[in-house]
């Protein structure tokens, strides 16, 4: 679960579930995936990432979720950052990814396999 305020909170879960709390009610958001989602973090209400099974990375731009190629099929467990241009994702088998605002880079070498 992650939120930018009490009226802007996201939770992720089973079969691609993402729900958003707007201060009044929880509402489901379409994600386009059936992968279990395990982590969520954002730098603001229009810059949110969700990660999960099978190397799934989703990005929310304030309007809709879209898939990002992670370069791996390993499970991704958590996402965290300090700003829109400094995001980290950790996953199975020592997967560690970093986003600098332009490019996702593996910090642990080759991501082939799974």
Number of C-alpha atoms within 10 A of each C-alpha: 15 17 19 15 12 10 13 16 18 24 20 21 19 13 14 23 18 21 19 19 17 14 11 9 9 15 12 13 15 13 20 12 16 13 20 19 27 21 22 26 25 23 18 16 16 14 15 22 25 32 31 27 21 17 22 26 24 23 20 18 13 11 10 12 20 15 16 14 11 20 16 18 17 21 22 29 20 19 24 18 15 10 14 15 14 14 20 20 26 19 19 15 13 13 20 19 21 19 17 13 11 9 8 17 15 17 15 11 11 10 18 9 9 11
